[in-house]
Structure formats: structure tokens, C-alpha cells
Amino acid sequence: MYKADSHVHSNFSGDSMEKLESIIERALELGMNEITITDHLDLDFPGEVNIFTLDLNNYIETLKKLKNEYRKKINLKIGIELGLQPHLKEEYREIFSCEDIDFIIGSSHCVAGMDIADKKFFEKYAKDEAHRIYFEEVLKNIDIFPEISIYGHLDFINRYGRSVYDDYKKINFEMHKEVIDKILKKLIEKKIGIEINTSALRYGLRDFHPCRKILKRYRELGGEIITIGSDAHRALDIMRDFDKAKDVLRELGFEKYCVFTKRKLEYKDL
């Protein structure tokens, strides 16, 4: 069975201390066929110091060197996770034209100019309104950034708001069904995939990102492009809970998952 993890961070990301060599060695221990490094570039991130900048040239050259060094042992792929905000289209143009990048995750970490992990976001907006604003901005970003390969952790806003709401983990899917359907239909129309992100379990949630309800709806609407990512920030979490994720995908009727090379997708058996 083909083993791949399409969402992994190294110390090129401001929120990870893991060396690339340690990540690759862990992947080899796990008998993986490929691993995609997807370090953060999140421009105009709120706060005095933006930890999510990325030395793109150094990042790519380092990965190319390691890719060659380990070429007989594992397929190392060059990815990136972009923090999407509607006004950043021009700033990311270099990324979209870079031929060395295999895979681009688009993610919404900031909404309405605010970091959604900051409790100030939930103090400004009531929970359901905060969730609505988040999903509406995701929908807007799909039109602005059609070059992304997939949209990352679609419903991960339920990680946040703990200091403001006791029920912060709960999303009212009936209330937001219309906008979520629009998101999924637009992703399918533009041939942009989604991921099943297993990090939610490590954050104490009971489901993946996105949850089964959204995964099921994506499948019902004809969605097929789905990657599997651990969102690991340390080597020990690479491929964590992938067996559970694959079981869920099979239960929902998926037979394949995707990997990307030079931004072109390839299907692998679950």
C-alpha cells in the first residue's frame, strides 16, 4: 500500500523546530513512499512579529538538495502552505509561477484581518457569526486563488474560541449549510481538492478536519480530489491516525486519495 503524507512542517515554519533530516529519517522508519513538506508562508499575519514568513529561495534549494540526496530511498516533494487573505493575490504570484513547487495548500488562518486563534476574534464576533465570517471568506478566497492544489483543514475554526465559549468545538452545520455547500461546489468546479487533516484528533477534537459531515457532503456532490495530511510539526506525528482517516474515507465511498507532483494530481488506492 502506497504511503504518503501531504502536510508536514519543518523548522522552516515559525511554529516548528523539527529538522528536515529528522523528518525524512522518520518517514523512512515508517516505510513511506513519499512525503511532502508544506511549510508556512502567511503574509500580513496580525501581530508585531510575523513568524510565518519564509525564505523561499533557501527553502526550495534546501529541499531540492535533500530530494536528490534521498532520491533512492524516498520521494521528497516540495510543497507550501499559504495563508490566504483576499488582498494577498499579487504577493503570492511568485509562488504560483514557481515550477519547483509540487503542491500548494491554501488555508485560512486569518479572517477579516484577525488571527482566528486569538481570543479577540471571538470576543468581537459571536460564535456563530465568527464561523459564518470564516466560511464566507473561504468561499471568497477560492475565486481569488484558483491556483491552489487543495484547501486546507476546511472547518478548523472549531479549534478556537475556548477562552470565550464553552461549546467552542461545536459548529452549527445546519445554520452554515448553504455557504458550506457553495464552498464544496466551487472547489469541485475549479478542480481544487480538500484534505482530510488528522491533526484535529491531536487537538482534542472528536473528528478530522473537515469532519465527516463535510466529507460526506463533498462526496455526495461528486468531490474526488482529497489528500491525507498529518499537519505534523514534529517528526513523531507524521502519518499519525492515517489508518483511522482511511477507514472513514472508505466508509464514505472514497476509493482513492491524491498526491501531487509538479501541481498535477495522481490517484492512489486507499
Stockholm file with secondary structure:
# STOCKHOLM 1.0

chainA/1-270         MYKADSHVHSNFSGDSMEKLESIIERALELGMNEITITDHLDLDFPGEVNIFTLDLNNYIETLKKLKNEYRKKINLKIGIELGLQPHLKEEYREIFSCEDIDFIIGSSHCVAGMDIADKKFFEKYAKDEAHRIYFEEVLKNIDIFPEISIYGHLDFINRYGRSVYDDYKKINFEMHKEVIDKILKKLIEKKIGIEINTSALRYGLRDFHPCRKILKRYRELGGEIITIGSDAHRALDIMRDFDKAKDVLRELGFEKYCVFTKRKLEYKDL
#=GR chainA/1-270 SS CCCEEEEECCTTSTTCCCCHHHHHHHHHHTTCSEEEEEEEECTTCSSSSCTTCCCHHHHHHHHHHHHHHTTTTCEEEEEEEEECCGGGTGGGHHHHTCTTCCEEEEECCEETTEETTSHHHHHHSCHHHHHHHHHHHHHHHHHHCTTCSEECSTTGGGGSCTTTCTTTTCCCHHHHHHHHHHHHHHHHHTTCEEEEETHHHHTTCSSCBSCHHHHHHHHHTTCCCEEEECCBSSGGGTTTTHHHHHHHHHHTTCCEEEEEETTEEEEEEC
#=GC SS_cons         CCCEEEEECCTTSTTCCCCHHHHHHHHHHTTCSEEEEEEEECTTCSSSSCTTCCCHHHHHHHHHHHHHHTTTTCEEEEEEEEECCGGGTGGGHHHHTCTTCCEEEEECCEETTEETTSHHHHHHSCHHHHHHHHHHHHHHHHHHCTTCSEECSTTGGGGSCTTTCTTTTCCCHHHHHHHHHHHHHHHHHTTCEEEEETHHHHTTCSSCBSCHHHHHHHHHTTCCCEEEECCBSSGGGTTTTHHHHHHHHHHTTCCEEEEEETTEEEEEEC
//
